[in-house]
Amino acid sequence: MTETKKTGERLPNKFEAILPVLTLLGLMFANFYFKWGNDPHIYVLITAVVCCIIGVKNKIPLKEIMAAGFDSVSQILEALFILLFVGCLVGSFEWCGTIPAIVFYGLKIFTPAIFLPAVCVLCAIVGLSLGSSYTGYRVYEYRRNHGYQPCYDCRRGSFWRLYWR
């Protein structure tokens, strides 16, 4: 498992490879057990320092470690921007009162007496229209048991392929 490269660097052994995971799990467990109340970001930063120490111990240049870190961060930038924009959108909805208005008027429309039946009907409509393996199989069984010609497509779960042929 330990390979030697031109600069003398080697891959970590099994203990060195599992040490950052054990460090993070140990710190998180200690935070929970001893009720320290710290944010998990602190422990992720400490684990990153442990990873850098292991890399330097294995004679990997600090420039390569930093470059690998920046490369991995640049791979997730698209997802971070999506999260940022969705957060801004939800924040603007909350700030201008859209979400409180939806909750206020939604509670007037869906009283507690009709909430569960309405949720059941909405879930059935969404399940049949989008199609899933469970709803498709139930429609297939219904058609077969009630004298309708069952088709192969309804076993796949698509309501539209079943009724709009």
C-alpha positions in Angstrom: 0.0 0.0 0.0 2.9 2.3 0.4 4.3 3.5 -2.9 7.3 5.7 -3.3 7.2 8.5 -5.9 9.9 10.6 -7.3 9.9 13.1 -4.5 9.9 10.5 -1.7 6.2 10.8 -0.9 4.2 7.7 0.0 0.6 6.8 0.3 -0.7 6.6 3.9 -1.1 3.2 5.6 -4.4 2.0 6.8 -4.1 3.6 10.2 -3.2 6.9 8.7 -6.0 6.7 6.3 -8.6 6.0 9.0 -7.2 8.5 11.5 -9.1 11.6 10.2 -12.4 9.7 10.2 -11.8 8.5 13.8 -10.7 12.0 14.8 -13.9 13.6 13.5 -16.2 10.9 14.9 -14.4 11.0 18.3 -14.7 14.8 18.5 -18.3 14.8 17.5 -19.2 12.1 20.0 -17.3 13.9 22.8 -19.2 17.1 21.9 -22.5 15.3 22.2 -21.6 13.2 25.3 -20.0 16.0 27.3 -22.5 18.6 26.1 -19.8 21.1 25.0 -22.3 22.7 22.6 -19.7 23.6 19.9 -20.5 23.9 16.2 -19.4 20.9 14.1 -17.4 23.2 11.9 -14.7 23.5 14.5 -14.2 19.7 14.5 -14.1 19.6 10.7 -11.4 22.2 10.8 -9.4 20.2 13.3 -9.8 17.1 11.2 -8.5 19.0 8.1 -5.4 20.0 10.2 -5.0 16.3 11.1 -5.2 15.4 7.3 -2.5 18.0 6.5 -0.2 16.7 9.3 -0.6 13.2 7.9 0.2 14.5 4.4 3.3 16.4 5.5 4.4 13.3 7.5 4.1 11.3 4.3 6.3 13.9 2.5 3.6 15.3 0.4 4.4 19.0 -0.3 2.1 21.5 1.3 1.5 23.1 -2.1 0.1 19.8 -3.4 -2.2 19.4 -0.4 -3.5 23.0 -0.8 -4.0 22.5 -4.6 -5.9 19.3 -3.9 -8.1 21.1 -1.4 -8.8 24.0 -3.8 -9.6 21.5 -6.6 -12.1 19.7 -4.4 -13.7 23.0 -3.4 -13.9 24.1 -7.0 -15.8 20.9 -7.9 -18.6 21.8 -5.6 -19.0 25.4 -6.5 -22.0 24.8 -8.8 -23.9 23.1 -6.0 -22.9 25.9 -3.6 -24.2 28.5 -5.9 -27.5 26.7 -6.3 -27.9 26.5 -2.6 -27.0 30.2 -2.3 -29.6 31.2 -4.9 -32.3 29.0 -3.4 -31.6 30.4 0.0 -31.8 34.0 -1.4 -35.1 33.1 -3.0 -36.6 31.6 0.1 -35.2 34.5 2.2 -36.8 37.0 -0.2 -40.2 35.2 0.0 -40.0 35.3 3.8 -38.9 38.9 3.9 -41.7 40.1 1.6 -44.4 38.1 3.4 -45.1 35.4 0.8 -44.6 32.4 3.1 -46.6 33.8 6.0 -49.4 34.7 3.6 -49.4 31.1 2.2 -49.5 29.7 5.8 -52.2 32.2 6.8 -54.6 31.6 3.9 -53.7 27.9 3.7 -54.9 27.4 7.3 -58.1 29.1 6.4 -58.7 26.9 3.3 -57.5 23.6 4.9 -59.2 23.4 8.3 -58.1 20.5 10.6 -61.3 18.6 9.7 -60.4 18.4 6.0 -56.6 18.4 6.2 -56.0 14.7 6.3 -58.5 13.8 3.5 -57.1 16.6 1.4 -53.5 15.4 1.9 -54.6 11.8 1.0 -56.3 13.0 -2.2 -53.3 15.2 -3.2 -50.8 12.4 -2.6 -53.0 10.0 -4.7 -53.1 12.5 -7.6 -49.4 13.1 -7.4 -48.6 9.4 -7.1 -50.8 8.4 -10.1 -49.7 11.3 -12.3 -46.0 10.9 -11.7 -46.1 7.2 -11.5 -44.2 5.0 -9.1 -43.7 1.2 -8.9 -46.3 1.0 -6.0 -49.0 3.0 -7.6 -48.4 1.5 -11.0 -48.7 -2.0 -9.6 -51.9 -1.1 -7.7 -53.5 0.2 -10.9 -52.4 -2.9 -12.7 -54.0 -5.1 -10.1 -57.2 -3.0 -10.1 -57.5 -3.3 -13.8 -56.8 -7.0 -13.8 -59.3 -7.7 -10.9 -62.1 -5.6 -12.3 -62.2 -7.1 -15.8 -60.2 -4.5 -17.6 -57.4 -5.5 -20.0 -54.1 -5.2 -18.0 -51.3 -3.8 -20.0 -47.5 -4.0 -19.6 -47.1 -0.2 -19.3 -49.3 0.1 -16.2 -46.9 -2.3 -14.4 -44.2 0.3 -14.9 -46.2 2.9 -13.0 -47.1 5.6 -15.4 -50.7 6.7 -15.2 -50.5 8.6 -18.5 -49.2 5.7 -20.5 -52.0 3.6 -19.0 -55.0 5.8 -19.8 -53.9 8.0 -22.7 -53.1 5.3 -25.3 
